[in-house]
Amino acid sequence: MEIHRYTEQEIAFIRRELPGRSHRAFTDLFNNSFGLALSVSQITAAAKNRKINNGLDGRIKPGNVPPNKGKKGVTYPGMEATQFQRGQQPHNYMPVGSERVNTYGYTDIKIADPHTWKGKHVLMWEAVHGPVPKGHKLVFGDGNKRNITLENILLVTNAEMAVLNKFKLYGGSVELTQTGVHIARLLMEIRAKQWKRKRERRADAHV
């Protein structure tokens, strides 16, 4: 496994965003934000070494549904009276059209039963522009995930997002993030030309 050298920005991101999230959920968020592919164990170790805790103890809290609820297991005579009958809805059932805030802080809308949800900002953007292209993601221009307006939702490539995070060009306002995207594209273009020249010099050296 290749050792990853964490930048100050990445460590600050871990301190700010890890609390309240599971390590698996945070790993997805971290990788998406920085264009990386680190494992859960790598992220967990990085946090532990720096004494950063997510504040979760892993125990089932009152009111939470156990992961094995509804699965087949030991049965006994008369238990059918306490089970959900076909057609019954659980007490925490949410109808299609309901909204919730997910682990990452995004607002989701339930689009189908039994458990199909989709980001509200994604639905709003796709209603006007169509499906999000592969290799792209939607971001909030001002960095506020609760400001769900079409004007605040920007489409960027995964590579552009990695540059935005690396150079802190994301957030503050829609205008600032749009400017950041232009800068990210210029930096990527410069980098691509540098690599092209490097390859050409290597090719010339072997002639």
N, C-alpha and C positions, 0 to 999 in steps of 0.2 A: 504494500500500500504506500503510495507516494505521500511524503510528509508535506503538509500545507503550512506555509508561513503566513500567519494571520496579520493583516494590516491593522493599524490603529482604528481605521474606520470600521473594519469588520468586528473588532472587539467591542467598540462602542455600540454597534448594532446589536450584538449579542446581549450586552448589559441592558439595552433599552427594550428589546423586543421579546427576549426569552421569558421573563416573568409572566406566569399565567398561561403559558402554552406547553403542551407536551413536547418532548424532545423530537419526536417524529414529525409533528406538525411544524415545529420551528425549523427543522432541517430543510423541509420543502421550501419554507419561506426564505431562509438564508440562501439556498442554492438559486432560487428564482431571482432573488434580488441582486446577486453578485455573479450570475452566470457560471456557477460552479456545480460540481457533482460530488460533494462530500457525503460520506455516510453518516448515519445517525450516531454511530459510536465515535466518529471523529469530532462531531459537534459536541456530543456529550462530554468527551474528554477535554475539549477546549474550554468548555464552561466550568467543569469541575476543577481544572488546573488553576483557574482564575477566581475560584470560589464564587461563581455566579450560579444562583439557584433559581429554578423556575417556580418555586413555591408550591408545587403540587406533590402530594404524598402518595398518590396512586390508589388511595382507598376509596371505596364507594361511599359517597355522601348520601345522607337522607334525601329521598326524593329522586335520586338517580336510578336509572334502569340497569341492573346487572348485565354484563355481556352475554351470560348464558340464559337469560330469560326467554322463555318460549321454545327452548331447545328440548329435544326428547331426552328423557333421563329415567329415573326411577319412578314407577307408577304404583298406585295402591288403590284399592276399591274405594269408591266414593269421591275420589279427587276430581272427577269430572265436574262436580257441582261448583268447584272454585275456579275452573278454567274459563277463558274467554270462549264464548260460543261463536260459531260462524255468523258473520254479519254484525257482531258487536264491535264498537270502536273503543280503543284504550282511552284512559282518562286524559292522556297528554296528546291525543290526536290533533293534528293541525290540518285544516282543509286546504285544498288547492287555492293558491292566491295569498296564503299567509306569508308573513315576513319574519326573518330571524337574523341575528348577527352571528356569523360563524367564528371559528377559532381564530381566523386571520383578521377579524375586524370588519369583514365585508358584509353588506346586507344581501341576504339571499331571498328569493321568492320560490315558494313551492309551486312547481309546474305540473306535477302529476303524482298520483298515489302509487306505491305507498310512501316512498322516501326520495322523490326526485326533486332536487333543488338546483337553482341556477342564480348566478349573481345578478342582482337588480341592474347594476350598471352595464353588464354584458347584454341583458335583454333590451335595455334602452338603446344601446349603441347599435345592436344588430337589427333592431326594428327599422333603423334608417339606412344603415350601410351594408347589411347582410352579415354572414358569418365572419368571425374573426379569422383572418388568414393564418395558416400554419406558420409557426416561427415568430408570431407576433403576440403582444399582450396589450391589455388596456390598463392605463394608469390614470390616477386622478391628478390633474394639473397642479392643483394647490396642495396636494398631499393629504387632503382631508377625505377619508373614505365615506364620510357621512354626507358630503356635499355631492349628492348624486344628481347632476344635471348634465345634459348632453354637451354643453359648452366646456365642462370641466373634465370630460373623458377624452383622453388622447390615445391614439394607436401608435405603438412603437415596436421595433423589433427586439428580440431577446438580446441581441448584441448591443443595440443602442441603450437598452435598460442597464446592462452591465456597466457601460461607460458612464451613464448618468449617475449611478450609485458610486462608482469608483472616484469620480471627480466632484461629487456632491453638487450635481447640476439639476437635481430634481426637487420640486416642491416650492412652497412660498406663494406662488401664484401661477395661473395658467400661462401667462406671458413669459415668466421666468423659465418655466419648464419647456415651453416651446423654443425659447432661445437656447436652452440647454440641449435640446434634441438636435438643433442645427450645429451646435458646437461638437456634439458627439459624432455626428456624421462627418464633419470636417476632420476630426481626430482619427476616425476610422479610415477615411480616405488617405490621409497622410501616412498612417501606419501601413496601409496596403501598398502604397507607392514605395515606401521604404523597404518592405519585404521584396517587392518586385525588383528593385535595384540591387538588393543583396543577392537575390537568386541570379540575376544577370551577371554580376561580378564573379560569382562562383562558377558560372558556366564559362565565362571568358577565361578564368584561371585554369580551366581544364582543357582548353583548346590547344 
